[in-house]
Amino acid sequence: MPRNFRFAIASDLHIALPQTIHHAPHRFHLVEVSIPAFEFVLAQLESLDLDFLLLPGDLTQHGEPENHAWLVNRLSRLPYPVYVVPGIMMWCSAIDRIPTLA
């Protein structure tokens, strides 16, 4: 029996609130537009009658808790479920917070 469903994929959002943007010389410079760009994508998806949204890859700039909080809040307002797959930035951020044994 065939199953039909509609979904969208938005990858590597790199969400960054203005106060969390790192001003290092070799940083990813598109983080300044990450939130407006994501809002634009969500607006385009509104008319598609999706069954779910898949978000693989780096969800935030560097795994900052406040950027994740913004994203969770925004995703909770969508009319369909969202499935996320953590990217390398989330893993690196988590590893950096683990105390080392010396």
N, C-alpha and C positions, 0 to 999 in steps of 0.2 A: 504494500500500500504506500504510494508516494506521500511524502510530507512536504508541504510547501510552507515556507516562512520567509519573512522579509527582515533583513538586518543590515546594519551599516558598521563600518570599521573606521575608527579615527585613531591613528597611531602616533606615539611620541609627542604628546601634547606639550610637555615641558612647562606646565602651568607655573607662573611666578607672579605673585602679588608684588606691586612696586617696591615695598619695603624689604622684600627678600631677594631682590636681584643683586647678584654678586658683580662687582665692578672690576673683575680681574681682566687683564689685557687679552687673554685668549678664551674668553667666555663665549657662549653661544648667544649672539646678539639678537636673535629673534624672540627671546623670552619677553621683551617689552610688549610684544603684540600677542602673546600667547592667549591671554584671556579674551580680548576682542576677537581674535581669530576663531577660538573655540565657540564663542557665542554666535558668530556668523555661521559656523558649521551646524550648530544645534538649530538655528533658525531655518536653515535649508532642510534639515531632517524632519521638521514639524509636519510637512505635507506628505510624507512618505508612508505613513501608517505602519511603522516598524513594529516588529515583534520583540527585538532587542537591539542593543548597541554593544559592540565589542571594542574595548580600549586596551590594546596591547602596547607594550613599550613603556618608555619613561613618562609617567603621569605628571611629575613635577620637575622643577629645575634640578634640585639635588636632594629630593626626599624630605624637604622641610615640613614639619607638622602643620604649620599654618596654611601652607599651600594645599596640603592634603585635606585639611578641614574645609577650605573654600570649595575644593572639588567635590567632596562628599556632599556638602550642602547643595551645590548646584545640581549634581546628578540625582539627588533625592527628589527633585521637583519634576523630573522627566516622567512622561506617562507610560514608559516601558522600562523593563529591567535593563541593567547595565552590568556587563561582565568585564572584569579587568584582569590583565596579566601583567604583573610587575616587571619593570625593566631594570636594567643594570644600575641606574641611579638609585632606585629604591634599595637594592641589595647593598651597594657600596655605602649608602647612608646608614643602613642598619649595622653593617659590619664596623663602621667607624664608631658607633656608639657602644660596642661591646668592650668591656674593660679587658685589658691585656693582663696576663699573668707573668710577672717577672720575678 
